[in-house]
């Protein structure tokens, strides 16, 4: 099979009890097929979340294996136990790979269970990280080593104590600035990763540029886009849903382990700074997981009490709530000048309008 070839929706698999098996694209507009895949995935304690593309393998009309693609994330690789060793997962993967390259992706991730590790290693994929519950692999042109080399070039040599903060800043508030200032009191250089996944109301480039302007005079700060290995759709999709579900612990452990065992070690990070989280259950669970995982890797975790104003904890969610309610002047109390200037721009006014209508 060549990349760029028309998609092989029916990929031959080899024989089992004199039958030939094929991968077949799931029809998302067929309610019966949707119920079938939901029922099949429920056997593995997984909820179907309507990904972009799903393939299945059937035996006598019943689904016996499946896999899906959401953007460039491949997931939901499951097969009935009695079909193990028959290549079903590999067949599904090849069909999804054709879909990815037809869609223009030249790099991708595979999110799977550890029992499938040997399968994906044999297919030439590289393991990013694994926990007891999940394994993350990557394939294609872009990979962790390329990303890390580029990141190291941007940061430069370490001198003294190095700290790190990961922020979404949707939008940047006085609370974010307070956390940064507190961190700067304890380190010689501070790496701030801005969550790159563009799933927030404030676009990535705008979030990044607001922070860049606000921190322009801070010589000890290196501001970077987080890339695909820090709170991304591949490592931590639940973060963007802001809902607690049965997968939350799986994702928090995976993202935390990637940071602790790979990123922090490769960048020689000594301290990870976190803000206390009184309300958001997803971030709270993530912070707890980070403290446990980073502690095992001898990386210090510093939890800083969130800044308050008029007894109110400053947060981006509070700012968005006030903007939605039309209380712009009240929202501005929690923002520094860089964010206010953005919100008063033509682009910012459109964001406010989107928030109010959302």
Residue pairs with C-beta under 8 A, 6 or more apart in sequence:
1 8
1 94
1 98
3 97
3 101
4 101
4 102
5 98
6 98
6 102
7 95
7 98
7 99
7 102
8 23
8 94
8 95
8 98
9 23
9 24
9 25
9 55
9 95
10 22
10 23
10 24
11 22
11 23
11 91
11 94
11 95
12 20
12 21
12 22
12 91
13 20
13 21
13 22
13 23
13 57
13 86
13 87
13 88
13 91
14 20
14 21
14 86
14 87
16 83
16 86
19 59
21 57
21 59
21 86
21 88
21 91
22 57
22 91
23 55
23 56
23 57
23 91
23 92
23 94
23 95
24 55
24 56
24 57
24 58
25 53
25 54
25 55
25 95
26 33
26 34
26 37
26 54
26 55
26 56
26 66
27 33
28 34
28 50
28 54
34 48
36 56
36 63
37 48
37 54
37 56
37 63
37 66
38 47
38 48
40 56
40 63
40 66
40 78
41 47
41 48
41 66
41 76
41 78
43 78
44 78
45 246
46 76
46 78
47 245
48 76
49 70
51 68
51 69
51 70
51 75
51 76
52 68
52 69
52 70
52 71
53 68
53 69
53 96
53 99
54 66
54 67
54 68
54 69
54 76
55 66
55 67
55 68
55 92
55 95
55 96
56 63
56 65
56 66
56 92
57 63
57 64
57 65
57 66
57 79
57 88
57 91
57 92
58 64
59 83
64 79
64 80
64 83
64 88
65 78
65 79
65 80
65 83
65 88
65 89
65 91
65 92
66 76
66 77
66 78
66 79
66 92
67 74
67 75
67 76
67 77
67 78
67 89
67 92
67 93
67 95
67 96
68 74
68 75
68 76
68 96
69 75
69 96
69 99
69 100
70 233
71 105
71 233
72 100
72 105
72 107
72 108
72 109
73 108
73 109
73 111
73 233
73 234
73 237
74 93
74 96
74 100
74 108
74 109
74 110
74 111
75 110
75 111
75 112
77 89
77 92
77 93
77 110
77 112
77 113
77 116
78 113
79 88
79 89
89 116
89 119
90 119
90 122
90 123
93 110
93 119
93 120
93 123
97 108
100 108
105 140
106 140
106 141
106 142
107 138
107 139
107 140
107 141
107 142
107 143
108 138
108 139
108 140
109 128
109 136
109 137
109 138
109 139
109 228
109 234
110 120
110 125
110 136
110 137
110 138
110 139
111 134
111 135
111 136
111 234
112 120
112 134
112 135
112 137
113 133
113 134
113 135
114 130
114 132
114 133
114 134
114 135
116 135
117 127
117 130
117 135
120 127
120 135
120 137
121 127
121 137
123 139
124 139
125 137
125 138
125 139
126 137
126 138
126 139
126 143
126 144
127 135
127 136
127 137
128 136
128 137
128 138
128 144
128 229
128 258
128 262
129 135
129 136
129 254
129 257
129 258
129 261
129 262
130 136
131 250
131 253
131 254
131 257
133 249
133 250
133 253
134 250
134 253
134 254
136 234
136 235
136 254
136 258
138 144
142 228
144 229
144 262
147 227
147 228
147 229
148 262
148 263
148 266
148 267
151 224
151 227
151 267
152 266
152 267
154 222
154 224
155 189
155 191
155 222
155 224
155 267
156 222
158 189
158 268
159 188
159 189
160 187
160 188
160 189
161 186
161 187
161 188
161 189
161 270
161 271
162 187
162 188
162 189
162 190
162 191
162 267
162 268
162 269
162 270
162 271
163 183
163 186
163 187
163 189
163 190
163 191
163 269
163 270
163 271
163 272
163 273
163 302
164 190
164 191
164 192
164 193
164 264
164 267
164 269
164 271
164 272
164 273
165 179
165 180
165 183
165 190
165 191
165 192
165 193
165 272
165 273
166 192
166 193
166 195
166 226
166 230
166 231
166 259
167 176
167 179
167 192
167 193
167 194
167 195
167 211
168 194
168 195
168 200
168 207
168 231
168 316
169 176
169 194
169 202
169 207
169 210
169 211
169 316
170 200
170 201
170 202
170 207
170 316
170 320
171 202
171 207
171 210
171 316
171 319
171 335
171 339
171 342
171 343
172 207
172 210
172 211
172 214
172 316
172 335
172 336
172 338
172 339
173 314
173 315
173 316
173 319
173 334
173 335
173 336
173 339
174 307
174 309
174 314
174 334
174 335
174 336
175 275
175 306
175 307
175 313
175 314
175 315
175 316
175 334
176 211
176 316
177 214
177 336
178 304
178 307
178 314
179 273
179 275
179 304
179 306
179 307
180 190
180 192
180 215
180 218
180 221
182 273
182 304
183 190
183 271
183 273
183 302
183 304
184 190
184 218
184 220
184 221
186 271
186 302
187 220
187 270
187 271
188 220
189 220
189 221
189 222
190 218
190 220
190 221
190 222
191 222
191 224
191 267
191 269
192 211
192 215
192 221
192 222
192 223
192 224
193 224
193 225
193 226
193 227
193 230
194 204
194 207
194 208
194 211
194 223
194 224
194 225
194 226
195 226
195 230
195 231
195 232
196 204
196 225
196 226
196 227
196 228
196 230
196 232
197 204
197 226
197 231
197 232
197 233
197 240
198 204
199 233
199 240
200 207
201 320
201 351
201 354
201 355
201 358
202 351
204 225
206 342
206 347
206 351
208 223
208 225
209 342
210 338
210 339
210 342
211 223
211 338
212 223
213 338
214 336
214 338
214 339
215 221
215 223
226 232
228 234
228 235
229 235
229 258
229 262
229 263
230 255
230 258
230 259
230 263
231 239
231 255
233 240
235 251
235 254
235 255
235 258
236 251
236 252
236 254
236 255
236 286
237 251
238 245
238 247
238 248
238 251
238 252
238 282
239 251
239 255
239 282
239 283
239 286
241 282
242 280
242 282
243 282
244 281
244 282
244 285
248 282
248 285
249 285
249 289
252 285
252 286
252 288
252 289
252 290
253 289
253 293
255 286
256 286
256 289
256 290
256 292
256 293
256 294
257 293
259 272
259 290
259 293
259 294
260 290
260 293
260 294
260 296
260 297
260 299
261 297
263 269
264 272
264 294
264 297
264 299
265 297
269 299
270 299
270 300
271 299
271 300
271 301
271 302
272 290
272 294
272 299
272 300
272 301
272 302
273 302
273 304
274 287
274 290
274 291
274 301
274 302
274 303
274 304
275 303
275 304
275 305
275 306
276 303
276 304
276 305
276 306
277 283
277 284
277 287
277 306
278 306
278 313
279 313
279 315
279 317
280 317
287 303
290 301
291 301
291 303
294 300
294 301
295 301
306 313
306 314
306 315
307 313
307 314
308 314
309 333
309 334
312 318
314 334
318 331
318 334
319 331
319 334
319 335
320 355
322 328
322 330
322 331
322 334
323 331
323 352
323 355
323 356
324 355
324 356
324 358
326 356
328 343
328 352
332 340
332 343
335 343
342 348
343 349
343 351
343 352
